[in-house]
Amino acid sequence: MYICAITGNQSKPGEKCHRLVVETRPKTYKHWDRESEEEWFTQGTEIVREVNATRAGVDMWNGMTPEQQVSFLKRL
């Protein structure tokens, strides 16, 4: 059992926990090839913050506009 970060309700026993990604940032990954001794870089993203959510919390989050999501995260 866990508490949904979106709705604030406690989950039911055995209910699946959804990990909701709420913040990411760009990341440069460095790769190294040992045989040719070359390195190269790729661009990607990494997860900064995740929250636990119930199915109802995920539906509520997806129904919010981006501005509402930002203001909601400030209150967490």
N, C-alpha and C positions, 0 to 999 in steps of 0.2 A: 504494500500500500504506500502511497505517496500523495503529496499535495500538488495539485495542478497550479502552476505559476500563473496561468492566464485567468482561470475562473476562481481560484482560491479554495476550491472544494477538495475534499479528500476522496481518493479513488476507492472503488469497490475492491474487495479482495479478489486477486487474480486478474484484474483489469490490466491490459497492456499499457505500458508506458511509452509515450511518443516523445522522442527527443527532437525538439523544435529548434532549428538553427535561427538565431535572431540577430547575430552580428558576425560579419566576415571581414577580412582585409586582404589586399593583394600580397602575394608572396613570390619571391624569385627563388627557384630551386636550382642548386648547382649539381651537375652530374660530372663524373670523372670516368674516363675510359682508360683502364690500366694498360691495355695492349698498345694503343696508339698514343698514350699519354696526352690526351686532349681533354679539355673540359668544355662544357657548354651549359647554357642556362635556359631554363624554361619558366614561363610565367604561369602562375596559378593563384588559387585563393586558399586561405586556411580559415578554419572556424575559430572565432574568438569567444563566442558565448552561445551556450545552449541552455534550454530550460525544459523541465519535465512538463508534459501536458497530457490531458485526457483527450479522447476523441472530440468531445464537446469543446475543449479548449483550442484544439487545432482548427475546428470549424469556425470558431469565433475569431481566431487570429487571421485566418484566410479571408474572412469577411470584412476586415478592417482595411482602411486606406493606408498608404504608406505614412501619411502624416499622423494618423491615429496610432499606428504601430510605434512610431518614434516617441510620441507623447506617453504612450503606455509603458514603454521601456524606461523612461525617466522616473516613473513611479515605482518600479520594481526595486 
